[in-house]
Amino acid sequence: MFGPLVVCYLFLGGAGAGALFVSSALALLSPADAVSQPALRRRGGGVRMVVELPQPYRLLVAPGAAAGLVALGAGVTCLLADVGRADRVGLLLANPAFTYVAAGTWALVACSGLGAALLAAWTGCVRLSLTAVRVLEVALLAAAFVVMVYTGLLLRDMAAVPLWATPWLPALFALSSLSCGTALVLAAGQFSGAARLFGRVFRRLAFADAVAIILEILVAAAYVAVVLGVALPGAVSVPEDSGTLEALAASAQALTAGSAAWAFWGVFAVGGLAVPLALDAAFARGRAALKPRAVLAASACVLAGGLALRYCVVEAGLHPVLQTMM
């Protein structure tokens, strides 16, 4: 139903938002006394804390945020190329009715703007008070989370395609986006040198990614069980007519044993989940902390798996009407 541009948009938008989410969390958890200093107010006297970043802390947040913005921008470019006309996006923003597409478009705009502001603050391009930067970081966390969930809700809202009509899909896409975003931040830390300066932080980040991957495995297993009919009835919100059930069965077969199975099991399950989980566990224990190639390999596996997941889910999605025509 969708072309490759939409698949790239779902992947890049989710990964970019995930990287901005992780970068904002790192910035928010940075100690106030290390990233700010007192400064005189221009009006009224008094003292306020102004963000004044030493070089190491700039390397901690800025590269990951920059990678997230690049990915998010590439995803938006794919969306605009698929839509064909930029003014249609403006119509979505002006639409007063709530739809997942309109809400997601607004979230993309907010995430891009807040991400650019965070990057400007953490590269020293602008001087803001510590309070203003903390508010910015919390707002970016919220906007990035919405974008991460929205990429799955966009498909979940199309109940006519039974493969997508389950709440497990948004959860799966959100966890995948978080893991892909973490992979971007880990890779950016290797190139920028932040991983050497903040070795403990990056080991904890690898541990957090391992936890996200474990949750992603559990949700992916639940999703596969649902579409195969192993789970409880009603887990897929579609009418139980013959055409819909046939479409769901055909989609499930294509996903797990048909045309998309090689990418789903090989690239996503093995390459995107099992391999990075083992490597992340080694990073978290400190066994591979000084091996940048291993970190980059793990990040590449996560990103390839995230792209494969979206390709498989979109490729296997079948409308009941199309099923009856085959």
SULCOR-V793609 format. One record per residue. RES is the residue in three letters. SS is DSSP state (a for helix, b for strand, c for the rest). OMEGA is omega as a letter, one per 20 degrees, with the letter a starting at -180 (* if undefined). D_LAST is the distance of its C-alpha to the last C-alpha in Angstrom with 2 decimals. Layout:
<<RES SS OMEGA D_LAST> <RES SS OMEGA D_LAST>>
This chain:
<<MET c a 14.49> <PHE c r 17.93> <GLY c a 19.53> <PRO a r 22.18> <LEU a r 24.98> <VAL a r 23.90> <VAL a r 23.68> <CYS a r 27.15> <TYR a r 28.41> <LEU a a 27.45> <PHE a a 29.13> <LEU a r 32.17> <GLY a r 32.82> <GLY a a 32.80> <ALA a r 34.88> <GLY a r 37.31> <ALA a r 37.84> <GLY a r 38.35> <ALA a r 40.99> <LEU a r 42.76> <PHE a a 42.71> <VAL a r 44.31> <SER a r 46.76> <SER a r 47.83> <ALA a r 48.39> <LEU a r 50.52> <ALA a a 52.51> <LEU a a 53.01> <LEU a r 54.28> <SER c a 56.71> <PRO c a 60.30> <ALA a a 61.89> <ASP a r 65.16> <ALA a a 63.48> <VAL a a 61.53> <SER b r 63.92> <GLN b r 67.58> <PRO b r 69.87> <ALA b r 70.45> <LEU b r 72.75> <ARG c r 71.31> <ARG c a 72.09> <ARG c r 73.03> <GLY c a 75.03> <GLY c a 75.87> <GLY c a 74.45> <VAL b r 72.13> <ARG b r 68.39> <MET b a 66.14> <VAL b r 64.36> <VAL b r 61.65> <GLU c a 63.29> <LEU c r 61.13> <PRO c a 62.63> <GLN a a 60.68> <PRO a a 59.22> <TYR a r 57.56> <ARG a r 56.12> <LEU a a 54.42> <LEU a a 53.12> <VAL a a 51.02> <ALA a a 50.71> <PRO a r 48.63> <GLY a r 45.92> <ALA a r 45.87> <ALA a r 45.69> <ALA a r 42.74> <GLY a r 40.97> <LEU a r 41.72> <VAL a r 40.45> <ALA a r 37.13> <LEU a r 36.84> <GLY a r 37.74> <ALA a r 35.16> <GLY a r 32.50> <VAL a r 33.68> <THR a r 33.63> <CYS a r 29.97> <LEU a a 29.31> <LEU a r 31.39> <ALA a r 29.70> <ASP a r 26.25> <VAL a r 27.66> <GLY c a 29.36> <ARG c a 32.41> <ALA a a 35.01> <ASP a r 36.16> <ARG a r 32.97> <VAL a r 34.08> <GLY a r 37.40> <LEU a r 35.78> <LEU a r 34.18> <LEU a a 37.63> <ALA a a 39.23> <ASN c a 36.79> <PRO c a 38.88> <ALA c r 35.97> <PHE c r 34.89> <THR c r 31.42> <TYR a r 30.39> <VAL a r 29.76> <ALA a r 33.26> <ALA a r 34.91> <GLY a r 33.34> <THR a r 34.51> <TRP a r 38.00> <ALA a r 37.98> <LEU a r 37.09> <VAL a a 39.98> <ALA a a 42.34> <CYS a r 41.42> <SER a a 41.96> <GLY a r 45.28> <LEU a r 46.60> <GLY a r 45.60> <ALA a r 47.48> <ALA a r 50.46> <LEU a r 50.50> <LEU a r 50.43> <ALA a a 53.28> <ALA a a 55.30> <TRP a r 54.83> <THR c r 55.72> <GLY c r 58.88> <CYS c r 57.85> <VAL c r 58.75> <ARG c a 61.26> <LEU c r 60.21> <SER b a 61.84> <LEU a r 60.60> <THR a r 59.65> <ALA a a 57.54> <VAL a r 55.74> <ARG a r 55.09> <VAL a r 53.62> <LEU a a 51.45> <GLU a r 50.21> <VAL a r 49.36> <ALA a r 47.53> <LEU a r 45.51> <LEU a a 44.63> <ALA a a 43.24> <ALA a r 41.32> <ALA a r 39.84> <PHE a r 38.79> <VAL a r 36.98> <VAL a r 35.05> <MET a a 34.17> <VAL a a 32.79> <TYR a a 31.22> <THR a r 28.74> <GLY a r 27.11> <LEU a r 27.72> <LEU a r 25.89> <LEU a a 22.60> <ARG a a 23.87> <ASP c r 24.48> <MET c a 20.80> <ALA c r 20.28> <ALA c r 16.92> <VAL b a 15.52> <PRO a r 16.58> <LEU a a 17.21> <TRP a a 19.89> <ALA c r 21.40> <THR c r 24.28> <PRO a r 27.85> <TRP a a 27.79> <LEU a r 25.79> <PRO a r 28.64> <ALA a r 31.15> <LEU a r 29.37> <PHE a a 29.15> <ALA a r 32.78> <LEU a r 34.12> <SER a r 32.26> <SER a r 33.76> <LEU a r 37.17> <SER a r 36.99> <CYS a r 35.85> <GLY a r 38.63> <THR a r 41.14> <ALA a r 40.12> <LEU a a 40.82> <VAL a r 44.20> <LEU a r 45.10> <ALA a r 44.30> <ALA a r 46.22> <GLY a r 49.14> <GLN a a 49.34> <PHE a a 49.53> <SER a a 51.98> <GLY c a 54.24> <ALA a a 53.80> <ALA a r 52.69> <ARG a a 56.14> <LEU a a 58.01> <PHE c a 56.06> <GLY a a 55.23> <ARG a r 55.42> <VAL a a 53.20> <PHE a r 50.49> <ARG a r 50.74> <ARG a r 50.23> <LEU a r 47.28> <ALA a r 45.78> <PHE a r 46.43> <ALA a r 44.71> <ASP a r 41.67> <ALA a r 41.71> <VAL a r 41.76> <ALA a r 38.83> <ILE a r 36.84> <ILE a r 37.75> <LEU a r 36.55> <GLU a r 33.34> <ILE a a 32.81> <LEU a a 33.41> <VAL a r 31.06> <ALA a r 28.30> <ALA a r 28.84> <ALA a r 28.67> <TYR a r 25.45> <VAL a r 23.76> <ALA a a 25.28> <VAL a a 23.96> <VAL a r 20.28> <LEU c r 20.56> <GLY c r 22.20> <VAL c a 25.55> <ALA c a 27.39> <LEU c r 28.72> <PRO c r 26.58> <GLY c r 26.32> <ALA c r 26.18> <VAL c a 22.83> <SER c r 23.41> <VAL c r 20.28> <PRO c a 20.07> <GLU c r 19.55> <ASP c a 17.10> <SER a a 14.39> <GLY a a 11.49> <THR a r 13.57> <LEU a r 14.54> <GLU a r 11.15> <ALA a r 10.40> <LEU a r 13.91> <ALA a r 13.64> <ALA a r 10.73> <SER a r 12.81> <ALA a r 15.94> <GLN a r 14.87> <ALA a a 13.99> <LEU a a 17.30> <THR a a 19.52> <ALA c a 18.38> <GLY c a 15.56> <SER c a 15.44> <ALA c a 17.78> <ALA a a 20.01> <TRP a r 22.60> <ALA a a 23.34> <PHE a a 23.33> <TRP a a 25.65> <GLY a a 27.53> <VAL a a 28.12> <PHE a a 27.98> <ALA a a 29.27> <VAL a a 31.73> <GLY a a 32.63> <GLY a a 32.41> <LEU a a 33.82> <ALA a a 35.72> <VAL a r 37.55> <PRO a r 38.71> <LEU a r 39.74> <ALA a r 42.04> <LEU a r 43.44> <ASP a r 43.98> <ALA a r 45.89> <ALA a r 48.10> <PHE a a 48.68> <ALA a r 49.59> <ARG c r 52.15> <GLY c a 53.61> <ARG c a 52.93> <ALA c a 50.94> <ALA c a 52.54> <LEU c a 54.07> <LYS c a 51.01> <PRO a a 49.22> <ARG a r 46.83> <ALA a r 45.58> <VAL a r 45.09> <LEU a r 43.21> <ALA a r 41.04> <ALA a r 40.21> <SER a r 39.43> <ALA a r 37.15> <CYS a r 35.26> <VAL a a 34.87> <LEU a r 33.62> <ALA a r 31.14> <GLY a r 29.86> <GLY a r 29.59> <LEU a r 27.54> <ALA a r 25.26> <LEU a a 24.79> <ARG a r 23.61> <TYR a a 21.35> <CYS a a 19.67> <VAL a r 19.38> <VAL a a 17.99> <GLU a a 15.64> <ALA a a 14.20> <GLY c a 14.08> <LEU c r 10.79> <HIS b r 11.04> <PRO a a 10.13> <VAL a r 9.09> <LEU a r 6.59> <GLN a a 5.41> <THR a r 5.55> <MET a a 3.80> <MET c * 0.00>>
